[in-house]
Amino acid sequence: MNPDIIGYIGGIFSSVSFLPQVIKIWKTKSAHDLSMPTLLLLTANVTLWLTYGISINNRPLWITNAIVLSMVLAMIYFKIRYKNNKL
C-alpha cells in the first residue's frame, strides 16, 4: 500500500476527530469546559507539525494539520466569544 494513502486516511480521522467538538460548541454556545492552556499547546503542536509537513513536502501531513489548525483556532475563537456562557 502507498504510504501516502495511509497518511491521507490517518489525516481524515485526525481532522474529523475535532469536528464534533467544534459543532457542539457552536450549537450550545458554550466552551466553558475547554482548557485554554490545552488549546494553546495544541495550536503550537499543530503549527509545528504543519510547518514540518510543508518543509519536507509531505502533502498528507500538512493538509491534515492545516485542517486541524483551523478547527483548533475555531475552538479558541468560540472559547473567547462564549467565555461567559455555561451550560
PDB file of N, CA, C and O in Angstrom, chain B, residues numbered from 101:
ATOM      1  N   MET B 101       0.850  -1.178   0.000  1.00  0.00           N
ATOM      2  CA  MET B 101       0.000   0.000   0.000  1.00  0.00           C
ATOM      3  C   MET B 101       0.899   1.246   0.000  1.00  0.00           C
ATOM      4  O   MET B 101       1.932   1.286   0.668  1.00  0.00           O
ATOM      5  N   ASN B 102       0.487   2.234  -0.748  1.00  0.00           N
ATOM      6  CA  ASN B 102       1.204   3.506  -0.845  1.00  0.00           C
ATOM      7  C   ASN B 102       1.157   4.218   0.513  1.00  0.00           C
ATOM      8  O   ASN B 102       0.075   4.415   1.066  1.00  0.00           O
ATOM      9  N   PRO B 103       2.323   4.606   1.057  1.00  0.00           N
ATOM     10  CA  PRO B 103       2.329   5.297   2.357  1.00  0.00           C
ATOM     11  C   PRO B 103       1.492   6.576   2.375  1.00  0.00           C
ATOM     12  O   PRO B 103       0.940   6.927   3.418  1.00  0.00           O
ATOM     13  N   ASP B 104       1.385   7.277   1.251  1.00  0.00           N
ATOM     14  CA  ASP B 104       0.571   8.489   1.207  1.00  0.00           C
ATOM     15  C   ASP B 104      -0.904   8.187   1.459  1.00  0.00           C
ATOM     16  O   ASP B 104      -1.612   8.983   2.075  1.00  0.00           O
ATOM     17  N   ILE B 105      -1.359   7.035   0.981  1.00  0.00           N
ATOM     18  CA  ILE B 105      -2.762   6.660   1.207  1.00  0.00           C
ATOM     19  C   ILE B 105      -3.012   6.485   2.707  1.00  0.00           C
ATOM     20  O   ILE B 105      -4.029   6.935   3.234  1.00  0.00           O
ATOM     21  N   ILE B 106      -2.069   5.822   3.388  1.00  0.00           N
ATOM     22  CA  ILE B 106      -2.187   5.670   4.838  1.00  0.00           C
ATOM     23  C   ILE B 106      -2.184   7.046   5.492  1.00  0.00           C
ATOM     24  O   ILE B 106      -2.951   7.287   6.424  1.00  0.00           O
ATOM     25  N   GLY B 107      -1.333   7.946   5.018  1.00  0.00           N
ATOM     26  CA  GLY B 107      -1.280   9.306   5.543  1.00  0.00           C
ATOM     27  C   GLY B 107      -2.590  10.051   5.352  1.00  0.00           C
ATOM     28  O   GLY B 107      -3.060  10.738   6.259  1.00  0.00           O
ATOM     29  N   TYR B 108      -3.178   9.913   4.169  1.00  0.00           N
ATOM     30  CA  TYR B 108      -4.467  10.586   3.919  1.00  0.00           C
ATOM     31  C   TYR B 108      -5.580  10.012   4.792  1.00  0.00           C
ATOM     32  O   TYR B 108      -6.408  10.760   5.311  1.00  0.00           O
ATOM     33  N   ILE B 109      -5.602   8.691   4.956  1.00  0.00           N
ATOM     34  CA  ILE B 109      -6.623   8.067   5.797  1.00  0.00           C
ATOM     35  C   ILE B 109      -6.453   8.520   7.252  1.00  0.00           C
ATOM     36  O   ILE B 109      -7.429   8.874   7.914  1.00  0.00           O
ATOM     37  N   GLY B 110      -5.214   8.506   7.743  1.00  0.00           N
ATOM     38  CA  GLY B 110      -4.951   8.999   9.100  1.00  0.00           C
ATOM     39  C   GLY B 110      -5.320  10.465   9.227  1.00  0.00           C
ATOM     40  O   GLY B 110      -5.847  10.891  10.254  1.00  0.00           O
ATOM     41  N   GLY B 111      -5.045  11.233   8.190  1.00  0.00           N
ATOM     42  CA  GLY B 111      -5.367  12.651   8.183  1.00  0.00           C
ATOM     43  C   GLY B 111      -6.863  12.905   8.265  1.00  0.00           C
ATOM     44  O   GLY B 111      -7.310  13.824   8.951  1.00  0.00           O
ATOM     45  N   ILE B 112      -7.628  12.088   7.566  1.00  0.00           N
ATOM     46  CA  ILE B 112      -9.093  12.229   7.615  1.00  0.00           C
ATOM     47  C   ILE B 112      -9.576  11.987   9.036  1.00  0.00           C
ATOM     48  O   ILE B 112     -10.381  12.758   9.560  1.00  0.00           O
ATOM     49  N   PHE B 113      -9.086  10.915   9.664  1.00  0.00           N
ATOM     50  CA  PHE B 113      -9.505  10.623  11.039  1.00  0.00           C
ATOM     51  C   PHE B 113      -9.069  11.724  12.008  1.00  0.00           C
ATOM     52  O   PHE B 113      -9.840  12.129  12.877  1.00  0.00           O
ATOM     53  N   SER B 114      -7.830  12.208  11.856  1.00  0.00           N
ATOM     54  CA  SER B 114      -7.341  13.285  12.730  1.00  0.00           C
ATOM     55  C   SER B 114      -8.180  14.543  12.570  1.00  0.00           C
ATOM     56  O   SER B 114      -8.553  15.183  13.553  1.00  0.00           O
ATOM     57  N   SER B 115      -8.470  14.888  11.337  1.00  0.00           N
ATOM     58  CA  SER B 115      -9.226  16.109  11.066  1.00  0.00           C
ATOM     59  C   SER B 115     -10.662  16.008  11.561  1.00  0.00           C
ATOM     60  O   SER B 115     -11.175  16.932  12.192  1.00  0.00           O
ATOM     61  N   VAL B 116     -11.300  14.900  11.277  1.00  0.00           N
ATOM     62  CA  VAL B 116     -12.709  14.715  11.635  1.00  0.00           C
ATOM     63  C   VAL B 116     -12.881  14.578  13.148  1.00  0.00           C
ATOM     64  O   VAL B 116     -13.959  14.861  13.671  1.00  0.00           O
ATOM     65  N   SER B 117     -11.844  14.151  13.853  1.00  0.00           N
ATOM     66  CA  SER B 117     -11.977  13.934  15.302  1.00  0.00           C
ATOM     67  C   SER B 117     -12.288  15.221  16.065  1.00  0.00           C
ATOM     68  O   SER B 117     -12.858  15.159  17.155  1.00  0.00           O
ATOM     69  N   PHE B 118     -11.933  16.371  15.528  1.00  0.00           N
ATOM     70  CA  PHE B 118     -12.217  17.637  16.192  1.00  0.00           C
ATOM     71  C   PHE B 118     -13.576  18.218  15.809  1.00  0.00           C
ATOM     72  O   PHE B 118     -14.094  19.090  16.506  1.00  0.00           O
ATOM     73  N   LEU B 119     -14.142  17.756  14.737  1.00  0.00           N
ATOM     74  CA  LEU B 119     -15.395  18.312  14.237  1.00  0.00           C
ATOM     75  C   LEU B 119     -16.560  18.207  15.226  1.00  0.00           C
ATOM     76  O   LEU B 119     -17.287  19.188  15.388  1.00  0.00           O
ATOM     77  N   PRO B 120     -16.774  17.075  15.892  1.00  0.00           N
ATOM     78  CA  PRO B 120     -17.888  17.016  16.852  1.00  0.00           C
ATOM     79  C   PRO B 120     -17.771  18.055  17.971  1.00  0.00           C
ATOM     80  O   PRO B 120     -18.778  18.611  18.408  1.00  0.00           O
ATOM     81  N   GLN B 121     -16.552  18.316  18.432  1.00  0.00           N
ATOM     82  CA  GLN B 121     -16.372  19.303  19.492  1.00  0.00           C
ATOM     83  C   GLN B 121     -16.692  20.707  18.988  1.00  0.00           C
ATOM     84  O   GLN B 121     -17.362  21.476  19.677  1.00  0.00           O
ATOM     85  N   VAL B 122     -16.220  21.042  17.796  1.00  0.00           N
ATOM     86  CA  VAL B 122     -16.499  22.357  17.212  1.00  0.00           C
ATOM     87  C   VAL B 122     -18.008  22.539  17.027  1.00  0.00           C
ATOM     88  O   VAL B 122     -18.549  23.600  17.336  1.00  0.00           O
ATOM     89  N   ILE B 123     -18.671  21.524  16.534  1.00  0.00           N
ATOM     90  CA  ILE B 123     -20.119  21.601  16.325  1.00  0.00           C
ATOM     91  C   ILE B 123     -20.853  21.757  17.664  1.00  0.00           C
ATOM     92  O   ILE B 123     -21.780  22.558  17.779  1.00  0.00           O
ATOM     93  N   LYS B 124     -20.431  20.987  18.671  1.00  0.00           N
ATOM     94  CA  LYS B 124     -21.079  21.084  19.981  1.00  0.00           C
ATOM     95  C   LYS B 124     -20.934  22.487  20.565  1.00  0.00           C
ATOM     96  O   LYS B 124     -21.897  23.046  21.088  1.00  0.00           O
ATOM     97  N   ILE B 125     -19.742  23.049  20.476  1.00  0.00           N
ATOM     98  CA  ILE B 125     -19.528  24.402  21.000  1.00  0.00           C
ATOM     99  C   ILE B 125     -20.408  25.394  20.247  1.00  0.00           C
ATOM    100  O   ILE B 125     -21.031  26.265  20.855  1.00  0.00           O
ATOM    101  N   TRP B 126     -20.456  25.261  18.947  1.00  0.00           N
ATOM    102  CA  TRP B 126     -21.246  26.174  18.124  1.00  0.00           C
ATOM    103  C   TRP B 126     -22.732  26.080  18.463  1.00  0.00           C
ATOM    104  O   TRP B 126     -23.418  27.097  18.560  1.00  0.00           O
ATOM    105  N   LYS B 127     -23.224  24.854  18.641  1.00  0.00           N
ATOM    106  CA  LYS B 127     -24.650  24.670  18.938  1.00  0.00           C
ATOM    107  C   LYS B 127     -25.019  25.131  20.340  1.00  0.00           C
ATOM    108  O   LYS B 127     -26.050  25.776  20.530  1.00  0.00           O
ATOM    109  N   THR B 128     -24.183  24.804  21.327  1.00  0.00           N
ATOM    110  CA  THR B 128     -24.510  25.125  22.716  1.00  0.00           C
ATOM    111  C   THR B 128     -24.092  26.541  23.107  1.00  0.00           C
ATOM    112  O   THR B 128     -24.530  27.071  24.128  1.00  0.00           O
ATOM    113  N   LYS B 129     -23.241  27.142  22.283  1.00  0.00           N
ATOM    114  CA  LYS B 129     -22.698  28.484  22.583  1.00  0.00           C
ATOM    115  C   LYS B 129     -21.955  28.484  23.916  1.00  0.00           C
ATOM    116  O   LYS B 129     -21.969  29.478  24.643  1.00  0.00           O
ATOM    117  N   SER B 130     -21.313  27.372  24.228  1.00  0.00           N
ATOM    118  CA  SER B 130     -20.547  27.251  25.459  1.00  0.00           C
ATOM    119  C   SER B 130     -19.274  26.449  25.219  1.00  0.00           C
ATOM    120  O   SER B 130     -19.301  25.362  24.642  1.00  0.00           O
ATOM    121  N   ALA B 131     -18.153  27.015  25.677  1.00  0.00           N
ATOM    122  CA  ALA B 131     -16.870  26.308  25.623  1.00  0.00           C
ATOM    123  C   ALA B 131     -16.247  26.310  27.020  1.00  0.00           C
ATOM    124  O   ALA B 131     -15.030  26.217  27.179  1.00  0.00           O
ATOM    125  N   HIS B 132     -17.099  26.417  28.006  1.00  0.00           N
ATOM    126  CA  HIS B 132     -16.664  26.542  29.401  1.00  0.00           C
ATOM    127  C   HIS B 132     -15.722  25.413  29.828  1.00  0.00           C
ATOM    128  O   HIS B 132     -14.742  25.661  30.530  1.00  0.00           O
ATOM    129  N   ASP B 133     -16.005  24.201  29.419  1.00  0.00           N
ATOM    130  CA  ASP B 133     -15.220  23.052  29.870  1.00  0.00           C
ATOM    131  C   ASP B 133     -13.899  22.872  29.138  1.00  0.00           C
ATOM    132  O   ASP B 133     -13.102  22.013  29.515  1.00  0.00           O
ATOM    133  N   LEU B 134     -13.654  23.653  28.113  1.00  0.00           N
ATOM    134  CA  LEU B 134     -12.391  23.539  27.393  1.00  0.00           C
ATOM    135  C   LEU B 134     -11.307  24.334  28.104  1.00  0.00           C
ATOM    136  O   LEU B 134     -11.545  25.441  28.585  1.00  0.00           O
ATOM    137  N   SER B 135     -10.127  23.761  28.162  1.00  0.00           N
ATOM    138  CA  SER B 135      -8.990  24.406  28.816  1.00  0.00           C
ATOM    139  C   SER B 135      -8.225  25.250  27.791  1.00  0.00           C
ATOM    140  O   SER B 135      -7.738  24.726  26.789  1.00  0.00           O
ATOM    141  N   MET B 136      -8.121  26.562  28.047  1.00  0.00           N
ATOM    142  CA  MET B 136      -7.384  27.431  27.133  1.00  0.00           C
ATOM    143  C   MET B 136      -5.901  27.046  27.044  1.00  0.00           C
ATOM    144  O   MET B 136      -5.359  27.041  25.939  1.00  0.00           O
ATOM    145  N   PRO B 137      -5.219  26.724  28.150  1.00  0.00           N
ATOM    146  CA  PRO B 137      -3.821  26.288  28.006  1.00  0.00           C
ATOM    147  C   PRO B 137      -3.676  25.061  27.106  1.00  0.00           C
ATOM    148  O   PRO B 137      -2.732  24.968  26.322  1.00  0.00           O
ATOM    149  N   THR B 138      -4.608  24.129  27.222  1.00  0.00           N
ATOM    150  CA  THR B 138      -4.566  22.947  26.358  1.00  0.00           C
ATOM    151  C   THR B 138      -4.757  23.343  24.899  1.00  0.00           C
ATOM    152  O   THR B 138      -4.041  22.853  24.025  1.00  0.00           O
ATOM    153  N   LEU B 139      -5.709  24.217  24.632  1.00  0.00           N
ATOM    154  CA  LEU B 139      -5.943  24.665  23.258  1.00  0.00           C
ATOM    155  C   LEU B 139      -4.722  25.388  22.693  1.00  0.00           C
ATOM    156  O   LEU B 139      -4.384  25.216  21.522  1.00  0.00           O
ATOM    157  N   LEU B 140      -4.064  26.191  23.517  1.00  0.00           N
ATOM    158  CA  LEU B 140      -2.876  26.915  23.054  1.00  0.00           C
ATOM    159  C   LEU B 140      -1.707  25.965  22.794  1.00  0.00           C
ATOM    160  O   LEU B 140      -0.968  26.135  21.825  1.00  0.00           O
ATOM    161  N   LEU B 141      -1.543  24.967  23.661  1.00  0.00           N
ATOM    162  CA  LEU B 141      -0.499  23.960  23.420  1.00  0.00           C
ATOM    163  C   LEU B 141      -0.804  23.150  22.164  1.00  0.00           C
ATOM    164  O   LEU B 141       0.098  22.844  21.385  1.00  0.00           O
ATOM    165  N   LEU B 142      -2.051  22.812  21.971  1.00  0.00           N
ATOM    166  CA  LEU B 142      -2.456  22.088  20.772  1.00  0.00           C
ATOM    167  C   LEU B 142      -2.200  22.932  19.523  1.00  0.00           C
ATOM    168  O   LEU B 142      -1.772  22.406  18.496  1.00  0.00           O
ATOM    169  N   THR B 143      -2.457  24.231  19.608  1.00  0.00           N
ATOM    170  CA  THR B 143      -2.186  25.133  18.488  1.00  0.00           C
ATOM    171  C   THR B 143      -0.700  25.129  18.148  1.00  0.00           C
ATOM    172  O   THR B 143      -0.327  25.033  16.979  1.00  0.00           O
ATOM    173  N   ALA B 144       0.143  25.233  19.164  1.00  0.00           N
ATOM    174  CA  ALA B 144       1.598  25.206  18.928  1.00  0.00           C
ATOM    175  C   ALA B 144       2.018  23.873  18.311  1.00  0.00           C
ATOM    176  O   ALA B 144       2.811  23.842  17.370  1.00  0.00           O
ATOM    177  N   ASN B 145       1.485  22.778  18.843  1.00  0.00           N
ATOM    178  CA  ASN B 145       1.799  21.443  18.343  1.00  0.00           C
ATOM    179  C   ASN B 145       1.427  21.300  16.866  1.00  0.00           C
ATOM    180  O   ASN B 145       2.240  20.874  16.045  1.00  0.00           O
ATOM    181  N   VAL B 146       0.204  21.658  16.550  1.00  0.00           N
ATOM    182  CA  VAL B 146      -0.294  21.506  15.179  1.00  0.00           C
ATOM    183  C   VAL B 146       0.464  22.442  14.227  1.00  0.00           C
ATOM    184  O   VAL B 146       0.748  22.073  13.087  1.00  0.00           O
ATOM    185  N   THR B 147       0.786  23.638  14.691  1.00  0.00           N
ATOM    186  CA  THR B 147       1.538  24.582  13.858  1.00  0.00           C
ATOM    187  C   THR B 147       2.925  24.026  13.534  1.00  0.00           C
ATOM    188  O   THR B 147       3.398  24.156  12.405  1.00  0.00           O
ATOM    189  N   LEU B 148       3.573  23.412  14.516  1.00  0.00           N
ATOM    190  CA  LEU B 148       4.880  22.809  14.272  1.00  0.00           C
ATOM    191  C   LEU B 148       4.785  21.642  13.284  1.00  0.00           C
ATOM    192  O   LEU B 148       5.618  21.520  12.386  1.00  0.00           O
ATOM    193  N   TRP B 149       3.782  20.796  13.446  1.00  0.00           N
ATOM    194  CA  TRP B 149       3.594  19.682  12.508  1.00  0.00           C
ATOM    195  C   TRP B 149       3.265  20.192  11.112  1.00  0.00           C
ATOM    196  O   TRP B 149       3.727  19.628  10.121  1.00  0.00           O
ATOM    197  N   LEU B 150       2.476  21.247  11.026  1.00  0.00           N
ATOM    198  CA  LEU B 150       2.157  21.849   9.732  1.00  0.00           C
ATOM    199  C   LEU B 150       3.429  22.378   9.072  1.00  0.00           C
ATOM    200  O   LEU B 150       3.666  22.134   7.889  1.00  0.00           O
ATOM    201  N   THR B 151       4.236  23.094   9.827  1.00  0.00           N
ATOM    202  CA  THR B 151       5.492  23.633   9.311  1.00  0.00           C
ATOM    203  C   THR B 151       6.425  22.510   8.862  1.00  0.00           C
ATOM    204  O   THR B 151       7.054  22.598   7.808  1.00  0.00           O
ATOM    205  N   TYR B 152       6.506  21.469   9.661  1.00  0.00           N
ATOM    206  CA  TYR B 152       7.337  20.311   9.311  1.00  0.00           C
ATOM    207  C   TYR B 152       6.829  19.651   8.026  1.00  0.00           C
ATOM    208  O   TYR B 152       7.617  19.336   7.134  1.00  0.00           O
ATOM    209  N   GLY B 153       5.530  19.443   7.935  1.00  0.00           N
ATOM    210  CA  GLY B 153       4.955  18.821   6.742  1.00  0.00           C
ATOM    211  C   GLY B 153       5.233  19.626   5.484  1.00  0.00           C
ATOM    212  O   GLY B 153       5.518  19.064   4.426  1.00  0.00           O
ATOM    213  N   ILE B 154       5.148  20.952   5.606  1.00  0.00           N
ATOM    214  CA  ILE B 154       5.448  21.811   4.455  1.00  0.00           C
ATOM    215  C   ILE B 154       6.939  21.729   4.109  1.00  0.00           C
ATOM    216  O   ILE B 154       7.306  21.660   2.936  1.00  0.00           O
ATOM    217  N   SER B 155       7.801  21.737   5.147  1.00  0.00           N
ATOM    218  CA  SER B 155       9.247  21.749   4.899  1.00  0.00           C
ATOM    219  C   SER B 155       9.745  20.472   4.243  1.00  0.00           C
ATOM    220  O   SER B 155      10.722  20.506   3.493  1.00  0.00           O
ATOM    221  N   ILE B 156       9.091  19.340   4.511  1.00  0.00           N
ATOM    222  CA  ILE B 156       9.512  18.091   3.865  1.00  0.00           C
ATOM    223  C   ILE B 156       8.611  17.743   2.675  1.00  0.00           C
ATOM    224  O   ILE B 156       8.735  16.674   2.078  1.00  0.00           O
ATOM    225  N   ASN B 157       7.717  18.655   2.351  1.00  0.00           N
ATOM    226  CA  ASN B 157       6.803  18.491   1.219  1.00  0.00           C
ATOM    227  C   ASN B 157       5.982  17.196   1.318  1.00  0.00           C
ATOM    228  O   ASN B 157       5.839  16.450   0.349  1.00  0.00           O
ATOM    229  N   ASN B 158       5.449  16.961   2.523  1.00  0.00           N
ATOM    230  CA  ASN B 158       4.606  15.797   2.757  1.00  0.00           C
ATOM    231  C   ASN B 158       3.163  16.269   2.780  1.00  0.00           C
ATOM    232  O   ASN B 158       2.662  16.760   3.791  1.00  0.00           O
ATOM    233  N   ARG B 159       2.517  16.109   1.649  1.00  0.00           N
ATOM    234  CA  ARG B 159       1.169  16.647   1.461  1.00  0.00           C
ATOM    235  C   ARG B 159       0.153  16.139   2.490  1.00  0.00           C
ATOM    236  O   ARG B 159      -0.578  16.954   3.053  1.00  0.00           O
ATOM    237  N   PRO B 160       0.072  14.824   2.762  1.00  0.00           N
ATOM    238  CA  PRO B 160      -0.908  14.375   3.755  1.00  0.00           C
ATOM    239  C   PRO B 160      -0.690  15.022   5.126  1.00  0.00           C
ATOM    240  O   PRO B 160      -1.651  15.348   5.823  1.00  0.00           O
ATOM    241  N   LEU B 161       0.563  15.204   5.503  1.00  0.00           N
ATOM    242  CA  LEU B 161       0.883  15.777   6.807  1.00  0.00           C
ATOM    243  C   LEU B 161       0.478  17.240   6.896  1.00  0.00           C
ATOM    244  O   LEU B 161      -0.132  17.653   7.882  1.00  0.00           O
ATOM    245  N   TRP B 162       0.805  18.017   5.895  1.00  0.00           N
ATOM    246  CA  TRP B 162       0.473  19.448   6.003  1.00  0.00           C
ATOM    247  C   TRP B 162      -1.001  19.720   5.768  1.00  0.00           C
ATOM    248  O   TRP B 162      -1.557  20.633   6.379  1.00  0.00           O
ATOM    249  N   ILE B 163      -1.647  18.962   4.907  1.00  0.00           N
ATOM    250  CA  ILE B 163      -3.087  19.163   4.697  1.00  0.00           C
ATOM    251  C   ILE B 163      -3.853  18.847   5.984  1.00  0.00           C
ATOM    252  O   ILE B 163      -4.713  19.616   6.415  1.00  0.00           O
ATOM    253  N   THR B 164      -3.525  17.704   6.587  1.00  0.00           N
ATOM    254  CA  THR B 164      -4.180  17.313   7.836  1.00  0.00           C
ATOM    255  C   THR B 164      -4.005  18.385   8.903  1.00  0.00           C
ATOM    256  O   THR B 164      -4.973  18.796   9.543  1.00  0.00           O
ATOM    257  N   ASN B 165      -2.784  18.832   9.088  1.00  0.00           N
ATOM    258  CA  ASN B 165      -2.529  19.798  10.156  1.00  0.00           C
ATOM    259  C   ASN B 165      -3.090  21.171   9.848  1.00  0.00           C
ATOM    260  O   ASN B 165      -3.413  21.913  10.775  1.00  0.00           O
ATOM    261  N   ALA B 166      -3.218  21.533   8.600  1.00  0.00           N
ATOM    262  CA  ALA B 166      -3.881  22.794   8.249  1.00  0.00           C
ATOM    263  C   ALA B 166      -5.362  22.727   8.628  1.00  0.00           C
ATOM    264  O   ALA B 166      -5.917  23.693   9.152  1.00  0.00           O
ATOM    265  N   ILE B 167      -5.992  21.594   8.364  1.00  0.00           N
ATOM    266  CA  ILE B 167      -7.414  21.429   8.718  1.00  0.00           C
ATOM    267  C   ILE B 167      -7.587  21.419  10.233  1.00  0.00           C
ATOM    268  O   ILE B 167      -8.470  22.092  10.766  1.00  0.00           O
ATOM    269  N   VAL B 168      -6.742  20.654  10.927  1.00  0.00           N
ATOM    270  CA  VAL B 168      -6.836  20.583  12.386  1.00  0.00           C
ATOM    271  C   VAL B 168      -6.576  21.966  12.998  1.00  0.00           C
ATOM    272  O   VAL B 168      -7.259  22.359  13.943  1.00  0.00           O
ATOM    273  N   LEU B 169      -5.600  22.699  12.469  1.00  0.00           N
ATOM    274  CA  LEU B 169      -5.315  24.035  12.985  1.00  0.00           C
ATOM    275  C   LEU B 169      -6.530  24.945  12.844  1.00  0.00           C
ATOM    276  O   LEU B 169      -6.834  25.724  13.748  1.00  0.00           O
ATOM    277  N   SER B 170      -7.220  24.847  11.719  1.00  0.00           N
ATOM    278  CA  SER B 170      -8.404  25.693  11.542  1.00  0.00           C
ATOM    279  C   SER B 170      -9.481  25.344  12.571  1.00  0.00           C
ATOM    280  O   SER B 170     -10.173  26.236  13.061  1.00  0.00           O
ATOM    281  N   MET B 171      -9.629  24.074  12.901  1.00  0.00           N
ATOM    282  CA  MET B 171     -10.629  23.682  13.896  1.00  0.00           C
ATOM    283  C   MET B 171     -10.220  24.103  15.302  1.00  0.00           C
ATOM    284  O   MET B 171     -11.065  24.526  16.091  1.00  0.00           O
ATOM    285  N   VAL B 172      -8.942  23.993  15.621  1.00  0.00           N
ATOM    286  CA  VAL B 172      -8.476  24.411  16.937  1.00  0.00           C
ATOM    287  C   VAL B 172      -8.623  25.927  17.084  1.00  0.00           C
ATOM    288  O   VAL B 172      -9.017  26.415  18.143  1.00  0.00           O
ATOM    289  N   LEU B 173      -8.308  26.667  16.025  1.00  0.00           N
ATOM    290  CA  LEU B 173      -8.494  28.117  16.071  1.00  0.00           C
ATOM    291  C   LEU B 173      -9.970  28.477  16.221  1.00  0.00           C
ATOM    292  O   LEU B 173     -10.308  29.454  16.890  1.00  0.00           O
ATOM    293  N   ALA B 174     -10.845  27.695  15.603  1.00  0.00           N
ATOM    294  CA  ALA B 174     -12.287  27.913  15.783  1.00  0.00           C
ATOM    295  C   ALA B 174     -12.680  27.682  17.236  1.00  0.00           C
ATOM    296  O   ALA B 174     -13.483  28.434  17.788  1.00  0.00           O
ATOM    297  N   MET B 175     -12.123  26.648  17.858  1.00  0.00           N
ATOM    298  CA  MET B 175     -12.438  26.385  19.265  1.00  0.00           C
ATOM    299  C   MET B 175     -11.928  27.508  20.161  1.00  0.00           C
ATOM    300  O   MET B 175     -12.602  27.888  21.118  1.00  0.00           O
ATOM    301  N   ILE B 176     -10.750  28.041  19.863  1.00  0.00           N
ATOM    302  CA  ILE B 176     -10.222  29.168  20.635  1.00  0.00           C
ATOM    303  C   ILE B 176     -11.129  30.387  20.458  1.00  0.00           C
ATOM    304  O   ILE B 176     -11.446  31.083  21.422  1.00  0.00           O
ATOM    305  N   TYR B 177     -11.536  30.632  19.223  1.00  0.00           N
ATOM    306  CA  TYR B 177     -12.449  31.747  18.960  1.00  0.00           C
ATOM    307  C   TYR B 177     -13.731  31.594  19.777  1.00  0.00           C
ATOM    308  O   TYR B 177     -14.163  32.533  20.446  1.00  0.00           O
ATOM    309  N   PHE B 178     -14.338  30.401  19.720  1.00  0.00           N
ATOM    310  CA  PHE B 178     -15.564  30.152  20.469  1.00  0.00           C
ATOM    311  C   PHE B 178     -15.324  30.252  21.974  1.00  0.00           C
ATOM    312  O   PHE B 178     -16.175  30.759  22.705  1.00  0.00           O
ATOM    313  N   LYS B 179     -14.182  29.777  22.437  1.00  0.00           N
ATOM    314  CA  LYS B 179     -13.859  29.849  23.871  1.00  0.00           C
ATOM    315  C   LYS B 179     -13.853  31.314  24.325  1.00  0.00           C
ATOM    316  O   LYS B 179     -14.372  31.637  25.394  1.00  0.00           O
ATOM    317  N   ILE B 180     -13.272  32.187  23.521  1.00  0.00           N
ATOM    318  CA  ILE B 180     -13.230  33.609  23.856  1.00  0.00           C
ATOM    319  C   ILE B 180     -14.606  34.239  23.685  1.00  0.00           C
ATOM    320  O   ILE B 180     -15.058  34.991  24.548  1.00  0.00           O
ATOM    321  N   ARG B 181     -15.264  33.937  22.584  1.00  0.00           N
ATOM    322  CA  ARG B 181     -16.568  34.548  22.280  1.00  0.00           C
ATOM    323  C   ARG B 181     -17.644  34.186  23.298  1.00  0.00           C
ATOM    324  O   ARG B 181     -18.459  35.023  23.686  1.00  0.00           O
ATOM    325  N   TYR B 182     -17.631  32.933  23.720  1.00  0.00           N
ATOM    326  CA  TYR B 182     -18.668  32.450  24.642  1.00  0.00           C
ATOM    327  C   TYR B 182     -18.121  32.267  26.060  1.00  0.00           C
ATOM    328  O   TYR B 182     -18.587  31.392  26.790  1.00  0.00           O
ATOM    329  N   LYS B 183     -17.149  33.074  26.452  1.00  0.00           N
ATOM    330  CA  LYS B 183     -16.484  32.867  27.755  1.00  0.00           C
ATOM    331  C   LYS B 183     -17.427  32.979  28.944  1.00  0.00           C
ATOM    332  O   LYS B 183     -17.166  32.378  29.987  1.00  0.00           O
ATOM    333  N   ASN B 184     -18.492  33.716  28.820  1.00  0.00           N
ATOM    334  CA  ASN B 184     -19.417  33.851  29.930  1.00  0.00           C
ATOM    335  C   ASN B 184     -20.597  32.892  29.874  1.00  0.00           C
ATOM    336  O   ASN B 184     -21.427  32.863  30.782  1.00  0.00           O
ATOM    337  N   ASN B 185     -20.666  32.115  28.810  1.00  0.00           N
ATOM    338  CA  ASN B 185     -21.774  31.156  28.666  1.00  0.00           C
ATOM    339  C   ASN B 185     -21.407  29.822  29.306  1.00  0.00           C
ATOM    340  O   ASN B 185     -20.330  29.279  29.059  1.00  0.00           O
ATOM    341  N   LYS B 186     -22.295  29.313  30.112  1.00  0.00           N
ATOM    342  CA  LYS B 186     -22.120  27.991  30.721  1.00  0.00           C
ATOM    343  C   LYS B 186     -23.370  27.188  30.483  1.00  0.00           C
ATOM    344  O   LYS B 186     -24.472  27.736  30.446  1.00  0.00           O
ATOM    345  N   LEU B 187     -23.209  25.908  30.324  1.00  0.00           N
ATOM    346  CA  LEU B 187     -24.379  25.028  30.149  1.00  0.00           C
ATOM    347  C   LEU B 187     -25.069  24.784  31.468  1.00  0.00           C
ATOM    348  O   LEU B 187     -26.071  24.070  31.518  1.00  0.00           O
TER     349      LEU B 187
END
